[in-house]
């Protein structure tokens, strides 16, 4: 290879690395819409990020309904499975992770979370317990009144922040993801730990299937290893790995019937229970938040460039808010 060709190859490699890091890593200064979630009754959509507020939109016409100020970053919003209550995880923020009752506007701040904040939050199947996974590698469990009832550290000897957490849909066990997939019971006992791939790649998202028979994870990838979407059975045996995404899997979620999975990365992709790609909707920038409505015929996404997009269940755009 000539010196000129060697130089061109090096420049091309640097360009690829720079572009990946621009979108996937150096995101702190950007005003990103990190998260969205559709209310359990289907009436409202919550949207948050590092835009200094939680915004609630009406489902029928995507009009602003309520707004709650939050300093810096809301990393995750999660509606209660039956009540008009929303739980929020925050980081780099003066405002702590909280529970907000939209009927009364009461806000309960959650105690005990890392000063660096949290990224994982989820209600259990009955709505009696809220789990928060924080940036010190702690799992904290609260009751619906926001009282801390249990706290334990992500095992084994991991000091990495937990990026996502998900309760089993039928029993009080949960999964955390970070450098590994870890299963816990509600008392904090480590049930299982899985290294999801040979490379040292962080996981970002996890979602149990409604049946509890299997779950899906999405990871970060890096400049040399593609991001993986992986299907696992309940015992943690790998069923399928998929590497078609050009970006990390920030979030993923099942529809109410449990027959379709939506993933947010470089595109909106819809999958079946076997990991087959059903539909794909292209995006001009990287998608971060994703949620289905109650009927399963609409999907809302949020993005790196603050776009809010409403899609149908075939990943076709209906409406875009810039």
C-alpha positions as CSV (number, residue, x, y, z in Angstrom):
1,X,0.0,0.0,0.0
2,X,1.4,3.4,-0.9
3,X,1.8,6.1,1.7
4,X,-1.0,8.1,0.1
5,X,-3.4,5.1,0.4
6,X,-2.3,4.5,4.0
7,X,-3.1,8.1,4.8
8,X,-6.5,7.9,3.2
9,X,-7.3,4.7,5.1
10,X,-6.3,6.3,8.4
11,X,-8.4,9.4,7.6
12,X,-11.4,7.2,6.7
13,X,-11.1,5.3,10.0
14,X,-10.9,8.5,12.0
15,X,-14.0,9.8,10.3
16,X,-15.9,6.6,11.2
17,X,-14.8,6.8,14.8
18,X,-15.6,10.5,15.1
19,X,-19.1,10.1,13.6
20,X,-19.9,7.2,16.0
21,X,-18.6,9.1,19.0
22,X,-20.5,12.3,18.0
23,X,-23.8,10.4,18.1
24,X,-23.2,7.7,20.6
25,X,-20.8,9.0,23.2
26,X,-20.2,12.7,23.4
27,X,-23.9,13.5,24.1
28,X,-23.7,15.5,27.3
29,X,-23.9,19.0,25.7
30,X,-26.8,18.2,23.5
31,X,-30.4,18.8,24.4
32,X,-31.6,15.3,23.8
33,X,-35.0,13.8,24.3
34,X,-33.9,10.7,26.3
35,X,-37.2,9.1,27.1
36,X,-40.9,8.7,26.4
37,X,-43.7,6.6,27.8
38,X,-47.3,6.2,27.0
39,X,-49.7,6.2,30.0
40,X,-51.4,2.9,30.9
41,X,-54.8,4.3,30.1
42,X,-53.6,5.5,26.7
43,X,-54.5,9.2,27.3
44,X,-51.1,10.8,27.8
45,X,-47.5,10.7,26.6
46,X,-44.6,11.7,28.8
47,X,-41.4,13.0,27.3
48,X,-38.2,14.0,29.0
49,X,-34.5,14.6,28.5
50,X,-31.9,17.2,29.2
51,X,-34.3,20.0,28.3
52,X,-35.1,21.1,31.9
53,X,-38.7,19.8,32.0
54,X,-40.9,16.8,31.9
55,X,-43.6,17.4,29.3
56,X,-47.0,15.6,29.2
57,X,-48.8,15.5,25.9
58,X,-52.4,14.4,25.1
59,X,-52.6,11.2,23.1
60,X,-55.3,12.4,20.8
61,X,-53.5,15.3,19.1
62,X,-50.0,15.6,20.7
63,X,-50.9,18.9,22.3
64,X,-49.0,20.0,25.4
65,X,-51.1,19.2,28.5
66,X,-48.7,19.7,31.5
67,X,-45.1,20.5,32.2
68,X,-43.0,20.0,35.3
69,X,-39.6,21.7,35.7
70,X,-36.5,19.5,36.1
71,X,-33.0,20.7,36.1
72,X,-30.9,19.0,33.4
73,X,-31.5,15.3,32.5
74,X,-34.5,13.1,32.9
75,X,-33.0,9.7,31.8
76,X,-36.2,7.6,32.1
77,X,-39.9,8.0,32.5
78,X,-42.2,5.1,33.5
79,X,-46.0,5.3,34.0
80,X,-47.6,3.3,36.8
81,X,-49.4,0.2,35.3
82,X,-52.8,1.3,36.7
83,X,-52.7,4.8,38.1
84,X,-52.1,8.3,36.8
85,X,-48.7,8.4,38.4
86,X,-45.3,8.6,36.7
87,X,-41.8,7.7,38.0
88,X,-38.8,9.6,36.8
89,X,-35.0,8.8,36.9
90,X,-32.7,11.8,36.7
91,X,-28.9,12.4,36.5
92,X,-26.7,15.4,36.5
93,X,-29.6,17.2,38.0
94,X,-30.5,19.3,41.1
95,X,-33.9,17.5,41.0
96,X,-33.9,14.0,42.4
97,X,-35.5,11.0,40.8
98,X,-39.2,11.3,41.7
99,X,-42.8,10.0,41.7
100,X,-45.4,12.5,40.3
101,X,-49.1,12.1,40.7
102,X,-50.6,13.9,37.7
103,X,-54.1,14.2,39.4
104,X,-52.8,16.0,42.5
105,X,-49.5,17.3,41.1
106,X,-47.8,15.9,44.2
107,X,-44.1,15.2,43.7
108,X,-42.3,12.7,46.0
109,X,-38.5,12.8,45.8
110,X,-36.8,9.4,46.2
111,X,-34.1,9.1,48.8
112,X,-30.9,7.1,48.8
113,X,-30.0,7.4,45.1
114,X,-26.5,8.1,44.0
115,X,-25.6,11.9,43.8
116,X,-24.7,11.1,40.2
117,X,-28.3,10.0,39.6
118,X,-29.8,7.0,37.9
119,X,-30.8,5.6,34.5
120,X,-33.0,2.6,35.2
121,X,-36.5,2.7,36.7
122,X,-39.5,0.3,36.5
123,X,-42.7,-0.6,38.3
124,X,-43.3,-4.2,39.1
125,X,-46.2,-6.0,37.5
126,X,-48.7,-5.1,40.3
127,X,-47.5,-1.5,40.7
128,X,-46.8,-2.0,44.4
129,X,-43.0,-1.6,44.0
130,X,-40.7,0.7,42.1
131,X,-37.1,-0.2,41.4
132,X,-34.4,2.3,40.6
133,X,-31.0,1.4,39.3
134,X,-28.5,4.1,39.9
135,X,-25.1,5.3,38.6
136,X,-23.2,3.9,41.6
137,X,-24.4,0.4,40.8
138,X,-27.1,0.3,43.4
139,X,-30.7,-1.1,43.1
140,X,-33.2,0.6,45.3
141,X,-36.8,-0.6,45.8
142,X,-39.6,1.7,47.0
143,X,-43.3,1.3,47.7
144,X,-45.9,3.4,45.9
145,X,-45.6,6.1,48.6
146,X,-41.9,6.5,47.7
147,X,-40.6,4.9,50.9
148,X,-37.3,3.1,50.5
149,X,-37.8,-0.5,51.6
150,X,-34.7,-2.2,50.1
151,X,-31.3,-1.3,48.8
152,X,-28.5,-3.5,47.5
153,X,-25.4,-3.3,45.2
154,X,-25.2,-4.7,41.8
155,X,-23.1,-7.9,42.0
156,X,-20.4,-9.1,41.7
157,X,-17.9,-6.4,42.5
158,X,-19.1,-4.2,39.6
159,X,-18.7,-0.5,40.1
160,X,-20.3,0.4,36.8
161,X,-23.5,2.4,36.7
162,X,-26.6,0.3,35.8
163,X,-28.1,1.4,32.5
164,X,-31.5,-0.3,32.7
165,X,-33.7,-2.4,34.9
166,X,-36.8,-4.5,34.2
167,X,-39.1,-6.5,36.5
168,X,-40.3,-10.0,35.5
169,X,-44.0,-9.6,34.3
170,X,-45.4,-12.2,36.7
171,X,-43.2,-12.4,39.8
172,X,-41.0,-10.2,41.9
173,X,-37.6,-10.8,40.3
174,X,-35.8,-8.4,38.1
175,X,-33.0,-8.0,35.6
176,X,-30.3,-5.3,35.6
177,X,-27.9,-4.6,32.6
178,X,-24.5,-3.0,32.7
179,X,-21.3,-4.9,31.8
180,X,-23.4,-8.1,32.3
181,X,-27.0,-9.3,32.6
182,X,-27.8,-10.0,36.2
183,X,-31.0,-11.6,37.8
184,X,-32.1,-10.7,41.3
185,X,-34.9,-11.5,43.6
186,X,-36.6,-8.7,45.6
187,X,-34.3,-9.3,48.6
188,X,-31.3,-8.5,46.5
189,X,-30.0,-12.1,46.2
190,X,-28.0,-12.6,42.9
191,X,-29.7,-15.4,41.1
192,X,-27.6,-15.4,37.9
193,X,-25.0,-13.4,36.0
194,X,-24.4,-13.6,32.3
195,X,-21.6,-12.1,30.1
196,X,-23.6,-11.4,27.0
197,X,-20.8,-11.4,24.4
198,X,-17.0,-12.0,24.4
199,X,-16.2,-8.3,23.8
200,X,-16.3,-5.8,26.6
201,X,-19.4,-3.9,25.4
202,X,-21.9,-2.2,27.7
203,X,-25.6,-3.2,27.6
204,X,-28.1,-0.3,27.4
205,X,-31.6,-1.8,27.4
206,X,-33.7,-4.8,28.5
207,X,-37.3,-5.9,28.2
208,X,-39.1,-9.0,29.4
209,X,-41.7,-10.4,27.1
210,X,-45.3,-10.3,28.6
211,X,-45.3,-14.1,29.0
212,X,-42.1,-14.1,31.2
213,X,-40.8,-16.9,29.0
214,X,-38.0,-14.8,27.5
215,X,-36.5,-11.3,27.4
216,X,-34.5,-9.1,25.0
217,X,-31.4,-7.0,25.5
218,X,-29.8,-4.2,23.4
219,X,-26.2,-3.1,23.8
220,X,-23.9,-0.2,22.9
221,X,-21.5,-1.6,20.4
222,X,-18.4,0.5,19.7
223,X,-16.2,1.5,16.7
224,X,-15.2,-2.1,16.0
225,X,-18.1,-4.2,17.4
226,X,-21.6,-3.8,16.1
227,X,-24.5,-3.2,18.5
228,X,-26.4,-6.4,19.3
229,X,-30.1,-7.1,19.8
230,X,-30.3,-10.4,21.7
231,X,-33.1,-12.7,22.6
232,X,-32.7,-14.9,25.8
233,X,-35.0,-17.5,27.4
234,X,-36.1,-17.2,31.0
235,X,-33.1,-19.2,32.2
236,X,-30.6,-16.9,30.4
237,X,-29.8,-19.1,27.4
238,X,-29.1,-17.1,24.3
239,X,-31.7,-17.7,21.6
240,X,-30.7,-15.2,18.9
241,X,-28.3,-12.3,18.2
242,X,-29.0,-9.7,15.6
243,X,-26.4,-7.1,14.4
244,X,-28.1,-5.0,11.7
245,X,-28.2,-1.7,13.6
246,X,-25.8,1.1,12.9
247,X,-26.3,2.6,16.4
248,X,-26.7,1.5,20.0
249,X,-30.1,0.2,21.2
250,X,-31.1,3.0,23.6
251,X,-34.6,1.6,24.4
252,X,-36.9,-1.3,23.5
253,X,-40.4,-2.2,24.4
254,X,-43.2,-4.7,23.7
255,X,-46.7,-3.9,22.6
256,X,-49.6,-4.8,24.9
257,X,-50.4,-8.0,23.0
258,X,-46.7,-9.1,23.2
259,X,-46.4,-10.0,19.5
260,X,-44.3,-7.0,18.5
261,X,-41.1,-5.4,19.9
262,X,-40.1,-1.8,19.0
263,X,-36.5,-0.8,19.2
264,X,-34.9,2.7,19.1
265,X,-31.5,3.0,17.4
266,X,-30.5,4.4,14.0
267,X,-34.1,3.6,12.9
268,X,-37.4,2.5,14.4
269,X,-37.5,-1.3,14.0
270,X,-40.4,-3.6,14.8
271,X,-39.6,-7.3,15.5
272,X,-41.7,-10.4,16.2
273,X,-41.3,-12.8,19.1
274,X,-38.7,-14.9,17.2
275,X,-36.4,-11.9,16.4
276,X,-37.5,-11.5,12.8
277,X,-37.6,-8.0,11.5
278,X,-41.2,-7.0,10.5
279,X,-41.0,-3.3,9.7
280,X,-38.4,-0.5,9.7
281,X,-38.9,3.2,9.8
282,X,-35.9,5.4,8.8
283,X,-34.9,8.3,11.0
284,X,-32.8,11.4,10.2
285,X,-31.0,11.1,13.5
286,X,-30.6,8.6,16.3
287,X,-33.7,7.5,18.2
288,X,-33.5,7.4,22.0
289,X,-37.0,6.9,23.5
290,X,-39.7,4.5,22.3
291,X,-43.2,3.5,23.5
292,X,-46.4,1.8,22.2
293,X,-49.9,3.1,22.9
294,X,-52.4,0.9,24.7
295,X,-54.1,-0.3,21.5
296,X,-50.8,-1.3,19.9
297,X,-51.5,0.7,16.7
298,X,-49.2,3.7,17.4
299,X,-45.6,4.2,18.5
300,X,-44.0,7.4,19.8
301,X,-40.2,8.0,19.6
302,X,-37.9,10.7,20.8
303,X,-34.5,11.5,19.4
304,X,-31.0,12.9,19.6
305,X,-32.1,16.1,17.7
306,X,-35.3,16.6,19.9
307,X,-37.7,15.2,17.3
308,X,-40.9,13.6,18.5
309,X,-42.3,11.2,15.9
310,X,-45.6,9.4,15.9
311,X,-45.6,6.2,13.9
312,X,-48.2,3.5,13.0
313,X,-47.5,-0.1,13.8
314,X,-45.9,-0.6,10.4
315,X,-43.2,1.9,11.3
316,X,-44.7,4.5,8.9
317,X,-44.6,8.2,10.0
318,X,-47.8,9.9,10.9
319,X,-46.6,13.1,12.5
320,X,-43.3,14.8,13.4
321,X,-42.8,17.6,16.0
322,X,-39.4,19.4,15.6
